[in-house]
Amino acid sequence: MKVVILAGGLGTRLMEETEARPKPMVEIGGKPILWHIMKIYEAYGYNDFILCLGYKAQTIKEYFLNYYLYNSDVSIDVGKNTVDVHFSNSESFKVTLVDTGLTTNTAGRIKKIQKYVQGEAFMLTYGDGVADINITELVDFHKSHGKLATLTTIQTPGRFGNIEMDPDGTVQHFVEKPQGDGMWINGGFFVLEPGIFKYLEEDMENIQWENKPLREIAQDGELSAYKHAGFWKPMDALRDRIELESLWSNGEAKWKIW
C-alpha cells in the first residue's frame, strides 16, 4: 500500500521557517519533519511514498536526489572527479515526487496523483504532523468496516475539523475548523479506497480535501473514524516547532517508534 503525503502548502503560519524552504522540510532534530513522518510509516513496513509537491518543490526534489550522499560517509577526489561511498545508513524509501502545482488546494493535489496509486487502496496524511499511531491497527480497522475512507481522529482542544460519529465509528458530520474545544478532530493519517476519486471528478484546483470531498464522503456514509488516544502533534506555528524540537532533544519524542 502506497503512502501519499501532502507536501505542497505555503506554510504561512510558520513563515519564520518557510520563507527559505517548504514546511515539510523544516527540521526537527536535524531532520525534516517529512522524514519523521516517513519513518513512522516505514516502522510498520510501508516505504513506498508519493509526495504531492508545490511550494519550493525543487527543495524536496534535491533532498531526495542527494539523499544517499546526505546519509553516507564519502571521500571526494576533486582532481579525479570521483566519489567513494564508505558507509550508508539511508532508509529503504521509494519516493515518487509529483509537482501538483504551486497554488493547487489539497483536493486538487490528491486528484493529480490518481494515476500513481494505480487503482489500489492507499494511505494519505499531511506533511506537518507526527504521532505515535499504530499504522497496522489503523489499516486493520479500515479493512474491517468496508467503507471508502478512514481518518484518524484525535480528542484535543479544537483548532481543526470536528467529527460527529456513531458508536461503531461511522462519521455522521464533518466540519473543518469550527470554534470550540474538546471534540474529536481530524488528525490526518487516512486510509482510502480508490473509490474516493469519484468525489474528485470536477475541477478541484481550489477545493480543500477537508471541505467538499470529505464532507460528501461522510454524507454518503462512507467515512469512518479510527480513534487515536496517544500522542499527536501538528507543526502549525513556530511554537509547535520549538515544542517538537524540545521533545526530540530531551528523548521524549513519542512519535519515534523506529
N, C-alpha and C positions, 0 to 999 in steps of 0.2 A: 504494500500500500504506500503510495507516494504522500509526501507531506508538502503542502503549499503554504508558503509564508508571505504575508502581505508586507512588503518592504519598500514601498514606493512613496509614502507620505512625506509631507514637508516638515513635520515635527515642529510646528510654530511655537508650541508651548515650552519647547526646550531649545529656544533659539540660541542660548549661550553656547550650546554644543553643536547645533545642527547648521550653523552658517557655513561651516567648512566640510561637513560630512553628513550623510543621511542618518537619520535617527537610529536605525538598526546597527550602525557602525559605532555608536557611542560606546565607550569601553567600560566594562566592569572588571576589575582585577586584571587589567592589561589585555582583555579580550573583548571583542564586540559583543553586545548583548545578543545579537543574532547568533553568534557562536554558542552562547549559553543555551539558547532555545533549541538549536540543532542538537546539542549534546544531550538534552533531556530526551528527545526522540531516539537518538542513537542508543541510549542506555536500554531501550526496550526493543532494539533490533530494527528500527526504522531509519534508514540512512539515505533514502532517495528523495531529494528535495527539489522543489520548483519554487524559485524566488520571483515574486512579482515586483519588478523594479520600476522606478520612476525618477524621483528627485535624486540627482547626483548618482545615477545608475552606474556610471563609469567607475566610481569609487568601489562599489561592491564587486563589479566585474574584475577590476585589477586585484582586489584582495584575493579572490579565488583563483585567478590565473597564476598568481605568485604564491599560493597557499603552501605548496610543497616546500618552497625555499624558505618561506617565513618560519616554518616549523622544523627546520633541519639545521645541522651543523655543516658548513660548507667551506671549501677552500677555493679561492678565485685567483687564477693566474691571469692578470690583466694583459701581459705581453703576449701570451699564447691564446688568449680569449677562451679559456677553459674553466669549467666549474666542476669540482668534485664534491659530491654529497657524501658525508661520512655517517650521518645519523639522521633519522627522521622519526618523529612521533606524531605525524599528521594522522587525522582521523580517516575513516573509510567513507567519507561523504561522497555521494554522487549528486552533483548540483546542476540543475538546468536554470539558466539565468534568462529571464524573459522581460524585455523592456515593454512595459504595459502603458507607457505614456506619462508625461510629466504631471498633467492635471487630471488624469482619469481617477474617478472615485472607486471605492472598493468593489462594488458590484461589477463595474466595467473591467477591473483588473482580473477578477475571477473568471469572467466570461472569456477573456483573452488567453487563458491557459487551458481552455477546454480540450484542445487537441493533444495536450501533453499528458493528461490523465487517462487518455485512451479508453474512455467509456467504463472506467472502473471506479469503485469507491475510493475516496481519498480523504486525507485529513487537512485541516486548514487552521491557521492561527495567525495572530498579529505579530509583527516583528519588534515588539517592545515590551513583552510581558513574560515573566517566568513564574514557575510554580513547581511544587513537588508532587505533581499529578501522576497517578499511576496510569500510564497510557494503555497498558494491557487491559486493565479493568474498564477504561473508557471505551475501547474498541469492542470488548465483550458486551458491554451494556448496549452499545449501538446495534450490534448484531441481534441482540435479544428482543428488541421491540419492533423491528421491521419497518421503521419509518425512514423517510428520506434523509432526515438530518438530526444530528445530536449536537447540542452545545454544552459546554461545561459552565455550570452556574456556581457562583460564589456568594456567600452571605457576608456583606460588608457595607459600611456607610455608602449611600448611593450617589455615585458620580457617573454611573454607566447604565446600560439598559436594564430595566426592571422586567421580571418574568413572573407570570402567574401560571401555576400548573396544577394538574390533578395529582393525587397521591402516587399514581404509577409513573409520574414524570412527564406526562403529555402536556405540552405547553398550550395554554388557552389564550394567552395575551402577551404581547411583546411590545414594550415601549422603550425607545432609546433615550437615555439620559434624562429622566424626569427629576423633579425635585423630591427630596425626602431621603430618609435613612433606613437602614436595616432590612431592606428587601433582598430577595435573591436577584443577582445581577448577571449579566453576560460577561463571562471570563475568557471567551475565545475557546481555543482547543476544541474545534469542531471535528466531527466525523460526518462525511457527506456522501450520499449516493449520487451517481451521475444524473439521476432524475431531477436534481435541483436546477440543472441548466435550462429546463423548460420555464423556470421563473426568471431567466436572464435572456429571453429571446428578443426583447425590444432593445432600443438604444439605451445603454447603461452607462455611458460616459460620465454622467453627472449624478448617478444614483448610488447611495450608500447601501452596501450589503445588509446592514442592520435595519434599514428602513423598509422600503417596499418589498424586496425579495423575501427577506426573513420573516417579515410580518405576514406575507401571503402564505408562506410555507406553514406558519403557525396556524393561520386561519383555516387551512385545509387539513389540520390535524396531523401534519407530517413532521412536526418538530418535537423532539423530546429533550429533556434536560438531565445531564449527569451531575449530581451534586458532589462538589469537591469541598471538603471541610478543612483541608490542610492549608499550607502556605500558598499565597498567590500575590503577586505584586507587579503592577504595570509601571513603566517608566514614563510618566506623563510630563513631569516637570523636573527642574534641577534638584529640588529637594528629594525626589524619588531616586534620582541617580546617586545622590550623596548617601541616601539610606542603603541602597543596594551595595554600593562600594564599601560601606562600613560593615555590613553583614558579611561580605566576602572576606574583607581584611581580618575580621575577628573570628573567622572559622565558623560563622553562623549562617552560612548560605544554605538554607534548607532545600533550595532547588537543585543543589549539587548532588545529584543522585547517581553520578557515574564514578 
